[in-house]
């Protein structure tokens, strides 16, 4: 009898340990998913570096900073308690007590729930391989490099964690799917960190839809790109996109309406393609719930006049000949492109935004549509900086922005020259010969 009791207790203890281990693994797995949702790897992994070991250079208006090591090594966050981790992620305060630069989107992460924070901590401490790599100091010049003013910045502009739980659109939404989407977009996804304009003091002008139309209304240029508006405007937002097209775009980087480029490529490759169908639908539905900024916004009306002129061999419109020689083979003379391969230019909101930086940049440097698990084909647009002068680039950009019913404003050769100079400064010596053709050269 005694032996039976001991055996029974041993079995119960073993079952309890197995259950605890199952729970631990489930928490780590949930944390991994949430880290994907937050796209932590994109910022905290340098080119050719080890995952989460930091060292990625990030350009800011005040100088270059480098992402930190967030692996569980002592050179990273290995000695962080949960409270230390929470203070860094949601409050912007490092274990040392110094304030983090707001390149770390802790104003958005203030919305992350306590339960999700526990899962993230479990993943980074138990599911990530430790990497020995010291953090690199920023290249921000003194006195801007001083950290103590950041404490004042946090006090003025960073929301309190307690005040953000269940706040904003997520709380007000009647649709639980929209609520989930708001939580992901406003919180872990930190979409506003790129897609919301910032004030002179570098805070986002709105952190949620409830704070006004600045939220997700598009940003100023950074590193040669602008993050487009995600509002409901047809001209330069998502007004013409369906929920299904948005889900497809987030999952694969391409849809009937456009193709991913710039920094958003990393978001799709490292984050969005791993999200569940339910969460992608929630994000898309929430974004589609955002109203237009422009009360007079109207849907795009296709104008076939330019296409008909090109079909007749009339390339008299400035930029038309450059377009025929360099662009039409992929994007077609009617501007419709080829679905999910070469994006349509007609009615494309990126091409009609007030700032043409992204379009100029991609003409100069080209771009690659990345492969994803569900869309494994890769397509590349070549760079034209070596071939086209500043005036030719300006002409073809203006042609694209004003053809087929597009309503973009015009740019000039000086606009192109400024971006070309910036591209030269960020290009390796091996590539310099490919981007040195200047206006009239």
HELIX and SHEET records of a PDB file:
HELIX    1   1 UNK A    2  UNK A   37  1                                  36    
HELIX    2   2 UNK A   40  UNK A   43  1                                   4    
HELIX    3   3 UNK A   82  UNK A   86  1                                   5    
HELIX    4   4 UNK A   87  UNK A   91  3                                   5    
HELIX    5   5 UNK A  106  UNK A  109  1                                   4    
HELIX    6   6 UNK A  114  UNK A  126  1                                  13    
HELIX    7   7 UNK A  148  UNK A  157  1                                  10    
HELIX    8   8 UNK A  161  UNK A  164  1                                   4    
HELIX    9   9 UNK A  168  UNK A  172  1                                   5    
HELIX   10  10 UNK A  176  UNK A  183  1                                   8    
HELIX   11  11 UNK A  184  UNK A  188  3                                   5    
HELIX   12  12 UNK A  192  UNK A  195  1                                   4    
HELIX   13  13 UNK A  209  UNK A  211  5                                   3    
HELIX   14  14 UNK A  243  UNK A  252  1                                  10    
HELIX   15  15 UNK A  263  UNK A  270  1                                   8    
HELIX   16  16 UNK A  272  UNK A  274  5                                   3    
HELIX   17  17 UNK A  277  UNK A  288  1                                  12    
HELIX   18  18 UNK A  305  UNK A  311  1                                   7    
HELIX   19  19 UNK A  320  UNK A  326  1                                   7    
HELIX   20  20 UNK A  328  UNK A  331  1                                   4    
HELIX   21  21 UNK A  349  UNK A  352  5                                   4    
HELIX   22  22 UNK A  357  UNK A  365  1                                   9    
HELIX   23  23 UNK A  390  UNK A  402  1                                  13    
HELIX   24  24 UNK A  413  UNK A  425  1                                  13    
HELIX   25  25 UNK A  429  UNK A  434  5                                   6    
SHEET    1   A 2 UNK A  57  UNK A  60  0                                        
SHEET    2   A 2 UNK A  63  UNK A  66 -1                                        
SHEET    1   B 2 UNK A 367  UNK A 369  0                                        
SHEET    2   B 2 UNK A 379  UNK A 381 -1                                        
END                                                                             
